[in-house]
Structures are given as C-alpha cells and as structure tokens.
Amino acid sequence: MATSILQIENLNKYFGKRQILHDISFETYAGEVFGFLGPNGAGKTTTIKIAVGLLSLDEGDIKINGISIKKDFEGAIAHVGGIVENPELYKHMSGMQNLKQYARMRNGIDQKRIDEVVELVGLKNRINDRVGKYSLGMRQRLGVAQALLHHPKLLILDEPTNGLDPAGIKGLRDILKNLAHEENISVLVSSHLMSEMELMCDRVGIITNGKLIGVKTVEELISSVAGDMLTYKIKVDNSEKAIALMDNVSDENKKIIDETHIEIIVGKEMVDEIVSGIAYKLVTNGVRLSMLCPSENRKLEDAFMEITKNGGGQIA
Amino acid sequence: MLKFLRLMKNEFIKLSLKLSTWIMIIIVLALCIGYSVLCYAIPRYNAGYYTVNSASGYKSEIEYLEDVKPDDWKEQVENYQFLLDNQIYDGWRYGAAQEMFSLKTDNADKETAEKIGLIRKAIENNDWKMYYQYRIDENKAIYTDEEEREVQNWGYKYCLDNNIEPIAGEWKTEVIDELAQAKISAYQAENSPIPLKGDAEREYSTLKDRIKVNEYRLENNIEYIVEDDGLSALLTGDFTFNIWIMLSMGVQLVSTIGLIVIIIAGGIVASEFSAGTIKFLLINPVTRGKILVSKYAVVISISFILLLLMYIIFGFMGGILSGFKDIGASNLSVRNGKVVEVSGFLFMAKTYLLASINMIVMATLAFTISSLMRSSAVAIGVSMFAMMGGSLIDTILSQALKVDWGRYLIFSNIDIVNISQGNSLYEGQTLGFAIAVIVVHMVIFLLTAWDGFVRREV
C-alpha cells in the first residue's frame, strides 16, 4: 500500500445553520492523481479550502503527511502546494517576482529551485513579464510553479482546467501525471469535467450535496454503473432500414439517434458475436455501413450522472 | 523571527512595485521642499526687534502739537525736543526720560528737582549705572518689605553686578528685562491673598519654569533656544529663519504623510481580497496572525520612514537656506525643578513623534477597517475623515453641544502636545487620561483587525 498523504476524517462544515459538508472522509496516496468530482455547489471547493486553511473546520480533522492542521498549521501546510479557484497572482509584478514572494514565505528555496520549477511548467521565456500580461493558461502554469516551489508532498488544484484550451489542458495533464507517477507526489484535482478526469486520475471521489458518495478507481467506477453493458455507435445510410435488420438486439437496447446514426447497448460477453452479426447483416442486406465503434466519451459522464442523480438536480 | 522579516520584505516589495506608492511619496517630498522655500520667503521682521520711535516721528509730533496747541503743548514739545536732541528711541534711556517727564509735570520741589537733574545727567552722559543706582535708591523708599525690594531691584542689581550694559534689542538685555518682570509677577502671585488654583496655578508654575530657564540662559550665556514655535512664527512673521524654525514649521505638514500612510494601511489587507491574491497568501506555511502583524509592522515602519525623511528634508532645507545658523542650539526645559538641556535635533525629533500620533492612530483605524470590511475605499475614506475632521468633531461636541462624554472620544485626546500644556477643550483633561484613551482605542482597533483577519473565513 502506498503512503497516505492527505487524510480527511469525518469533516463537517456549517455556514450558519446550513450544513455544507456531511461527514466527509477520504485519503489520498503518494504517487496518485486523485480526482475530486462533483457538480457545482457540491462542496468540492469548500473541502479544499478547509484542507489548505482558508476556511475553518467545524468538526473532524485533516492530516497532511500525518500532521493535523488543527494542531500544527504551519507544519502541516509546509507539505502542501495548491491553487484554489482562479490563479490570481500579483498582476503588477513579474512572474519571477511573484515566485520570489512565495519562496520567501517557505523555507529552503533557492534561486536554483525557482528556475527549475519555471522550466518544469514551461514559462522560462515569459517569466520576467508582468503577470497582468499573462494569458489564463500562463497564469495557471505560474500557479502550478508557485505550488511546486517547496517540494510539496501534496498538490491540491481546484478546477485547474477551468478556462484552459485543449492544448493547455493536455499540457497540465502531462505535468500532473508526471509529478504523481515520477516524483511520487500526491495530487488532488477537483473538477466537474468528467471526461478530463477520466484521462487524468487514478482514483476518483464523487461528492454531491456535501456528501461523499464513493471513492473508486476509474475502472471500478465505470463498470459499477455500466455493469456488463457496452454502448456502440453505428453510422449507416438509412437508420430505419438498418435498425429493422438488427433482430439480435432487443428493442430497448437499440435506438435511432438521427437519419444516419444508431446507438445500441450490448452485453459484454456477447459483444463479438452480436457486433459481427450486425455488421454481416447490414452489409449483406445492402446497407452502407461506414462506422461501428464503442462509444468512449460517455463512460465516466454516465457513471457520474448515474451516481449523482439522487440529488434530483436541485442545488443543495 | 527571520521568517517574519521575510514577510515584511514581501510587503515592502509589493508596495514598492506599485507606481502609485512612488507617486504619492514624490508628491509629498516635493511639497516639503516647496514648503521650505515658501517658509524662507515669507516676509518677516528680522531679528524679532523693532521700535516704533524715530526722529521723523518726533518731528511730526512736535509739528502737530505746535499746530493744534492742546493744553500742555509747550511742555510736550519740550519733551519731544529732549528725546530728539539726545537721540533717544528705545532702551533704558527712553524709560528714564519718561520717568523724568512724569516728575517734571508737577511744580517741582527741591528734592524732585534734584532727581530730575540726576536723571537728565545720566541720560546725557549715557551713564546707565548712575540711573540704575538711582532706581535702587528710589525703591528703598517705595518698598518697605525687604524681600519685595530685592525682587524689584533684581534687574538693576544684576546689570550692575555683572557690568552688563542694557542695550535695546540685545538678547541679554531682553532676557534680563523678561526675567525681572517674571520675578515680580511670581512674587505678586505668591503674596496674593487669592489662593492659587486652576489656571492661575498653571500660569504660576509656567512662570517659575520660565524664570529657571532664563536664569540658566544668563548663567551659561545661551542666546538662542530651540522651541516649537513654528506655527506662531508663521502667523506673526516674527521670527529669524534658521533650521529650528524650519523644522518647527514643518511639523504642520506631518498630516500629509498621514494621507499616504492611511492609503497604504487601507489597501494593504483589502487589496489582497479584491485582487483574489489572499488565497495564495494564506496557503503558505505561515499563520494568519504573522501575516497580519507583518502587514501592520510595515504600515508603522513606513510611517516612521516617511517621518524621518520629512525631518531630514526640513532640517536640510532649513540648514541650507539659513547657512546653518544656530545649528548647535538646544532646547531648555524644567524637569523636577532642574533645567534640562536637550539638543535641538532631539527636541525636534520628539516634536515630530508627538505630531505623528494622530497619523499612527488613524492609520491603525484604516488598517482595522481594511481587514474587517475588506474594502480599501471605506477604510481610506473613514480614516481620512477622522484625521481631517477629528478636531472639528471635538470642537462641536465640546463647545456647541457641550456634551461631557466627548472627552472619551479619540478626537479629544489625540492632540497630546496641547493636552500636556493644559489646552484641552474639556475641564481637567490630563495627559495620563489622554494617553489611556489613545491606548484603549489602539488596542480595540488591533483586536478588531485580528478578529477580522485571523478568525474570519476567506
């Protein structure tokens, strides 16, 4: 078992009389990217803010590298680097001047380490520009650099992909995966972008209405919802004709999306037989089959929707 | 401790990289330099001494009398002619001539005629010793009480004993005259049937202190003493320009530093919130208390740095413009019945520090509102109003509304200098009370700031 870095124990939080967090408990380990998923307003940011000391905790405890933030805040936070909400750094200062500010607040960071981190996040050429001139992606990178300065054991990023373009997201994802898997850092990432998390995370905790519903690996999560069924997308020249030919799939498991697209759900153990059967039938009956493939991008999204729909779609 | 200094360094760097900080500081420094030149250039009566009498004045008086011919015009013309002939415009001879004229008016008996002759001779020979000896002899008859006679004769005797010729406008003569007067006033107060109480008592003790200081000046031959009289000098124009008067006039500008410090104090916490940078500040391994204290320490340090800068500018400008006249002068004050000599630089430094109390308190208020409301506009607005309008509020409450609880407000206690001199708007407002009120306010401000910053959620 990997070393446990962040331990959240029975966390309760109230804003006035309203309970925001209900008994949240989970752990993250060194060397993994932990995804913290939930719809807007579920309590992700609140949990993270408590973990980094921006909010107080009402009940429970948080331990970072075994040190309770209640008992030794400075000692615990010394192992954490993070970005909460937007990467809002000092706009009137350069990237380097910003990093030096944070370096002074932590122990044992020299210029060499700052340069190293700048290199890592790929800001070397723009580090002396004013942050006010940075794009969001560059600010996000600077935020990550700031979080990594002091070799933290735990890196906490709140909605890090917000507002980033696909290239930026990929760049960030590679950095985070590398940090976790190569440098053995425990990375906690919160997001409501399920497909993104699926590519980035090793484990996911799902939170809704202030309650943690479950912590699972990505594979477990998908199979727990989808079970043994797989979804296939089919593109033909005539949906009506094609669907009539699929007599080996029951009516509730096949549906016409539009004139040329059909979606079917098939059992895992029968998948080869059924799919090849459909292909053979369509082609031999003169239907032009141009695509027949498993649907990828719905996996985690569906799992997530499935799990959180208990909330009835109302904001808690 | 090292980490705390690094936190302070962070705050200084954040401020120093803001253009607005430098613009404000440059404006105030330019204002100080301009103000120095202005203070130097304003019209003033040089040397602080002048007389209304002149030869042309006497002549026109004589012409007037001969023209209008009032009752005793012949006698008056004769008197003016005497003053004119002997060129008597001021000093002991003027006083002696006046005495002689008053004796002359009566139909003189033999004794009086002798006296007149003696005074006339003293004047004509410019023999001050003869006149002073005559005054001492005269007092023998007037004052039967020996102690009183000694007091009355002190000035004459001092001049005679030390062979100091009284010359109008000469500092020593002026000090002796003032001292002689003060000794007489003090004697009268001591022997008055009315008991010394309240204002009279305070006046008496001030008088005693002045006597001690002036005696010390004569003993140690000290011509110029440093005093905090810049404001009255500005208003009357009765001053000699030197470094000390410049520094004392400069104290009036300390509140302009107050403006800068309030703007900085009002923004130093609130701006972190409005820019969102507070989150990055607080997820560092530093407790919030340390961050807050480091920010406050920076506000206070900047106050004192600017105050020192202002002191240096006024000192430098005053020195340059006056050719470093009286640079070695000291302030004299009486402490525990003894005259204490304090170097002018130290005395002025104390004056500047006392003048900065208002700014420090108001900057603390701005700092508190800043961390409580997280809005720099409110913090700066309220504090500036309190600094500028404080004395107005004080006056309205105490003079117009005549409410006694006004004495507990910070505004009625902030002017430590005046209160220590007994010039409070409230009866019986002591220095100790004022200091206590200021301390209580500061503690409340800082605890509130602490609560707003350390215990609140972000």
Chai-1 contact restraints between the chains, C-beta under 6 A:
chainA,res_idxA,chainB,res_idxB,connection_type,confidence,min_distance_angstrom,max_distance_angstrom,comment,restraint_id
A,V52,B,I283,contact,1.0,0.0,6.0,A-B,restraint_1
A,L54,B,L282,contact,1.0,0.0,6.0,A-B,restraint_2
A,L54,B,V458,contact,1.0,0.0,6.0,A-B,restraint_3
A,L55,B,E457,contact,1.0,0.0,6.0,A-B,restraint_4
A,F73,B,T287,contact,1.0,0.0,6.0,A-B,restraint_5
A,E74,B,P285,contact,1.0,0.0,6.0,A-B,restraint_6
A,I77,B,P285,contact,1.0,0.0,6.0,A-B,restraint_7
A,A78,B,P285,contact,1.0,0.0,6.0,A-B,restraint_8
A,G82,B,I283,contact,1.0,0.0,6.0,A-B,restraint_9
A,V84,B,K279,contact,1.0,0.0,6.0,A-B,restraint_10
A,E88,B,G276,contact,1.0,0.0,6.0,A-B,restraint_11
A,E88,B,T277,contact,1.0,0.0,6.0,A-B,restraint_12
A,Y90,B,T277,contact,1.0,0.0,6.0,A-B,restraint_13
A,H92,B,L17,contact,1.0,0.0,6.0,A-B,restraint_14
A,H92,B,K18,contact,1.0,0.0,6.0,A-B,restraint_15
A,M93,B,L17,contact,1.0,0.0,6.0,A-B,restraint_16
A,Q101,B,N10,contact,1.0,0.0,6.0,A-B,restraint_17
A,R104,B,R6,contact,1.0,0.0,6.0,A-B,restraint_18
A,R104,B,N10,contact,1.0,0.0,6.0,A-B,restraint_19
A,M105,B,N284,contact,1.0,0.0,6.0,A-B,restraint_20
A,M105,B,V286,contact,1.0,0.0,6.0,A-B,restraint_21
